Amino acid sequence: MPLLDGHDDAARQRAAAHLAAGELVAFPTETVYGLGARADDDAAVAKIFAAKGRPADHPLIVHVPDVAAARHFAARWPERAQRLAEDFWPGPLTVIVPRAPGRADAAAGGQDSIGLRCPAHPVAHALLQQAAALGVPGVAGPSANRFGRVSPTTAAHVQGEFPPELWVLDGGACPVGIESAIVDCTRDRAVLLRPGTLTRERIEAALGGEPLAARDRDAPRAAGTLEAHYAPRAKVRLMDAGALRAALSVLGPVATGGRAPVAVYSRTLGALPADIPARQMPPDAESAARALFGTLRELDACGTPLIWIETPPPDTAWDGVRDRLQRAAAAA
């Protein structure tokens, strides 16, 4: 698999030219690695859906280098979108705005709205600027993994998912670790469609104190919002610390040479029996988000049929982590 150094200017230029030619390039963002194609080329975007096994009506987020590039895709640039971009771009926030007719049709999944984000990762940002100089107005880029599975946060994760023909731009481990928050700005009130590491309170403050509305049936389809998503091969079960402790107590020892029946990811239980694969969940939400997908991949690699995970705390700082785990559990 062509693995390119994302911090090398010449390597990024090669990747930008590959995108301009209508080919796929996996690239790092601060959230997760994306599988990119030029958003203005429906044939190129179709390669994303084919590679991931993703339904063509499930929209993609278009990555842009700045607000001016975002406006290229928008029929209208709402004031709420501008406020959010001013506060959080470059960064882990996607805004959904009315889409300009005839632009990024395939990336929008057939909707008249489009999700746009300006990533903060220096490799992604430089790649988008170099691609723009070659006539690429934006790069459609869902997570670089098979549809519905655990998102990738390293180049090695991407390499393990796709054939060797895929170009992968290596920018190191993603510092945020879960996907961006998504805010719908197409209607009279901003709606939080997917939580991320930006808290509800911070987003509402950027909107002048306007409360975010809850997702409803009129909300546009958006990336990563299907009930079942982000799932390892093992079945995930969420439970509180007491239920997790009780469930572990009835397992008994693992037979010599046998495979452990479960793996465990817990924030409060501490040391567990040596025959149970286990990881300690970080005590704060930011660190937990950064480690989440890598830990799920590690526990899945243990080969256990079940992963038992302690439900994160209820405060809003944990909304993004809790959302990903709930969707992973829904796939069971």
C-alpha positions in Angstrom: 0.0 0.0 0.0 1.5 3.4 -0.9 2.2 5.0 2.5 3.2 8.6 2.2 4.7 10.9 4.8 2.0 13.5 5.4 4.5 16.0 6.8 6.5 15.9 3.6 5.5 18.7 1.2 6.3 16.7 -1.9 4.4 13.7 -0.7 1.3 15.9 0.0 1.6 17.4 -3.4 1.6 13.9 -4.9 -1.5 13.1 -2.9 -3.2 16.3 -4.0 -2.5 15.5 -7.6 -3.9 12.0 -7.1 -7.1 13.6 -5.7 -7.3 16.0 -8.6 -7.1 13.1 -11.0 -10.2 11.6 -9.4 -8.5 9.0 -7.2 -8.9 8.1 -3.6 -6.5 9.2 -0.8 -6.8 8.4 2.9 -5.7 11.3 5.0 -5.5 12.3 8.7 -7.7 14.8 10.4 -7.7 15.8 14.1 -10.7 13.5 14.6 -10.2 10.3 12.5 -8.6 9.4 9.2 -10.8 10.2 6.2 -11.2 8.4 2.9 -11.1 11.3 0.4 -12.2 12.0 -3.1 -12.7 15.4 -4.9 -16.2 16.4 -4.0 -17.0 18.0 -7.3 -16.5 14.7 -9.2 -19.4 12.3 -8.7 -17.5 9.4 -10.3 -14.6 9.9 -7.9 -17.1 10.1 -4.9 -18.7 6.8 -6.1 -15.3 5.1 -5.5 -15.7 6.1 -1.8 -19.1 4.4 -1.5 -17.8 1.3 -3.3 -14.6 1.0 -1.3 -16.4 1.4 2.1 -19.5 -0.6 1.1 -21.5 2.5 2.2 -25.1 3.2 0.9 -25.0 5.9 -1.7 -27.8 7.8 0.0 -25.8 8.2 3.2 -24.2 11.6 2.8 -20.5 12.5 3.2 -18.9 15.4 4.9 -17.0 17.7 2.5 -13.7 19.0 3.9 -12.6 22.5 2.8 -9.6 24.7 3.6 -11.6 27.8 4.6 -15.0 29.5 4.7 -14.6 30.9 1.2 -14.3 27.3 -0.1 -17.3 26.2 2.0 -19.4 28.9 0.4 -18.7 27.4 -3.0 -20.9 24.5 -2.1 -23.7 26.5 -0.3 -26.8 27.9 -1.9 -27.0 30.0 1.3 -24.6 30.6 4.1 -26.6 31.0 7.2 -25.6 33.4 10.0 -25.4 30.4 12.4 -23.0 28.6 10.2 -20.8 31.7 10.0 -20.8 32.1 13.8 -19.8 28.4 14.3 -17.1 28.7 11.6 -15.7 31.8 13.2 -15.5 30.1 16.6 -14.5 26.5 15.7 -12.9 26.4 12.3 -10.4 25.0 11.7 -11.7 22.3 14.1 -13.9 19.3 14.9 -17.3 20.8 13.9 -19.4 20.2 10.8 -22.1 22.5 9.7 -25.0 21.4 7.4 -26.2 24.2 5.1 -28.4 24.4 2.0 -26.6 23.0 -1.0 -25.9 24.9 -4.2 -27.8 23.1 -7.1 -25.5 20.8 -9.1 -22.6 20.9 -6.7 -21.4 17.8 -4.8 -24.5 15.8 -5.8 -23.1 12.4 -4.9 -21.4 13.6 -1.8 -24.7 15.0 -0.5 -26.4 11.6 -0.9 -29.2 13.1 -3.0 -30.1 15.7 -0.4 -30.5 19.5 -1.0 -28.2 20.1 2.0 -24.5 19.5 2.5 -22.2 19.0 5.5 -19.0 21.0 5.5 -15.9 21.1 7.7 -12.6 22.8 7.9 -10.2 20.4 9.7 -7.5 21.6 12.0 -4.9 18.8 11.4 -1.9 20.5 9.7 -1.5 17.6 7.2 -5.2 17.7 6.2 -5.2 21.5 6.0 -2.1 21.7 3.9 -3.5 18.9 1.6 -6.7 20.8 1.1 -4.9 23.9 0.2 -2.6 22.1 -2.3 -5.6 20.3 -3.8 -7.4 23.6 -4.1 -4.5 25.0 -6.1 -5.1 22.2 -8.5 -8.7 23.0 -9.0 -10.2 20.8 -6.2 -12.8 22.9 -4.3 -13.3 20.4 -1.5 -12.7 16.8 -0.5 -15.5 14.4 0.5 -14.1 12.3 3.3 -16.0 9.9 5.5 -14.0 7.8 7.9 -11.4 5.5 6.2 -12.9 2.2 7.3 -15.5 -0.3 6.1 -19.0 1.0 6.6 -20.4 0.7 10.1 -17.1 -0.5 11.6 -14.7 1.1 14.1 -13.2 4.4 12.8 -9.5 4.6 12.2 -7.2 6.9 14.2 -3.8 5.8 12.7 -2.5 5.1 9.2 -2.0 1.4 10.3 -5.8 1.1 11.0 -6.5 2.3 7.4 -4.0 -0.1 6.0 -5.7 -3.0 7.7 -9.0 -2.2 6.1 -8.3 -1.6 2.4 -6.4 -3.2 -0.5 -2.8 -2.1 -1.1 -3.7 0.2 -4.0 -5.1 2.8 -1.7 -2.8 5.8 -1.1 -2.5 6.6 2.6 -1.1 9.9 3.8 0.4 9.3 7.3 0.0 12.1 9.8 0.4 10.1 13.0 -2.3 9.4 15.5 -5.4 11.6 15.5 -5.3 13.9 18.5 -9.1 14.2 19.0 -10.1 10.6 18.3 -13.8 10.7 17.5 -15.7 12.3 14.7 -16.8 16.0 14.6 -19.9 17.3 16.1 -22.6 18.0 13.4 -24.9 21.0 13.6 -27.8 21.5 11.2 -28.0 25.1 10.1 -30.6 24.7 7.4 -33.7 25.6 9.5 -34.9 28.3 11.8 -33.1 26.8 14.8 -29.7 25.0 15.0 -30.0 21.3 15.7 -27.3 19.1 17.1 -27.3 16.0 14.9 -24.2 14.3 16.3 -22.2 15.2 19.4 -18.4 15.3 19.3 -15.8 16.6 21.7 -17.1 20.2 21.5 -19.7 20.3 24.3 -23.3 21.4 23.8 -22.6 24.4 26.0 -19.6 25.6 23.9 -21.7 25.4 20.7 -24.6 27.2 22.2 -22.3 29.9 23.5 -21.0 30.4 20.0 -24.6 30.8 18.8 -25.2 33.6 21.3 -26.8 31.4 23.9 -29.4 29.9 21.6 -30.2 26.4 22.8 -29.6 23.6 20.4 -32.7 21.8 19.3 -33.0 18.0 19.4 -32.9 15.9 16.3 -36.3 15.3 14.8 -37.8 13.5 11.8 -37.3 16.5 9.6 -33.5 16.6 10.1 -31.4 15.9 7.1 -29.5 12.6 7.0 -26.0 13.1 8.3 -22.8 11.1 8.5 -22.4 8.7 11.5 -26.0 9.1 12.7 -27.4 5.6 11.9 -28.6 3.8 15.0 -25.9 1.1 14.6 -22.4 2.3 13.8 -18.8 2.3 15.0 -19.0 -1.4 15.8 -16.2 -4.0 16.3 -16.8 -7.6 15.3 -17.4 -8.6 18.9 -20.8 -7.7 20.3 -20.7 -4.6 22.6 -22.8 -4.4 25.7 -22.9 -1.2 27.8 -23.7 -1.4 31.5 -23.1 0.6 34.7 -20.3 -0.3 37.1 -22.5 -2.3 39.4 -24.0 -4.4 36.6 -20.6 -4.9 35.1 -19.2 -6.1 38.4 -22.1 -8.5 38.9 -21.8 -9.9 35.4 -18.0 -10.5 35.9 -18.7 -12.3 39.2 -20.6 -15.1 37.5 -18.1 -15.8 34.8 -15.8 -17.9 36.8 -12.2 -18.7 35.7 -11.3 -19.2 32.1 -10.3 -22.8 31.2 -6.6 -23.3 30.7 -5.8 -22.5 27.1 -9.3 -21.4 26.5 -10.4 -18.2 24.9 -11.8 -15.5 27.3 -15.5 -15.1 26.9 -15.4 -11.4 27.2 -13.2 -8.3 27.1 -13.8 -5.4 29.4 -13.4 -1.6 29.1 -14.1 0.1 32.4 -13.5 3.5 34.0 -13.9 2.5 37.7 -13.5 -1.2 38.3 -9.7 -1.2 38.5 -7.8 -4.5 38.3 -9.6 -7.5 36.8 -8.8 -11.2 36.7 -5.7 -11.8 34.6 -7.5 -14.1 32.2 -9.9 -11.4 31.2 -8.6 -9.0 28.5 -9.2 -5.5 29.9 -8.4 -1.9 29.4 -8.8 1.1 31.7 -11.0 3.9 30.4 -9.3 7.3 31.0 -11.0 9.3 33.7 -11.6 12.4 31.6 -13.7 12.7 28.5 -11.1 14.2 26.2 -8.6 11.4 26.9 -11.3 8.8 26.6 -12.3 10.1 23.2 -8.7 10.1 22.0 -8.3 6.4 23.1 -11.7 5.1 22.2 -11.5 3.6 18.7 -7.9 2.3 19.2 -9.0 0.6 22.4 -12.1 -1.0 20.7 -9.8 -2.3 18.0 -7.3 -3.7 20.5 -10.1 -5.5 22.5 -11.6 -6.8 19.3 -8.3 -8.3 18.3 -8.3 -10.4 21.4 -10.9 -12.6 19.7 -13.5 -12.6 22.4 -17.2 -12.7 21.2 -18.2 -10.0 23.7 -16.9 -6.6 24.9 -18.5 -5.3 28.1 -18.1 -1.6 28.5 -18.9 0.6 31.5 -21.3 3.3 30.6 -19.6 6.8 30.6 -20.8 9.5 33.0 -23.9 11.4 32.2 -22.4 14.9 31.9 -22.3 16.6 28.5 -18.5 16.4 28.2 -19.0 12.7 27.6 -21.8 13.0 25.1 -19.5 12.2 22.1 -18.0 9.1 23.6 -21.3 7.9 24.9 -22.9 8.4 21.5 -20.3 6.3 19.8 -20.6 3.5 22.4 -24.4 3.4 22.2 -24.2 3.1 18.4 -21.6 0.4 18.7 -23.8 -1.5 21.1 -26.8 -1.1 18.9 -25.1 -3.2 16.2 -25.0 -6.2 18.5 
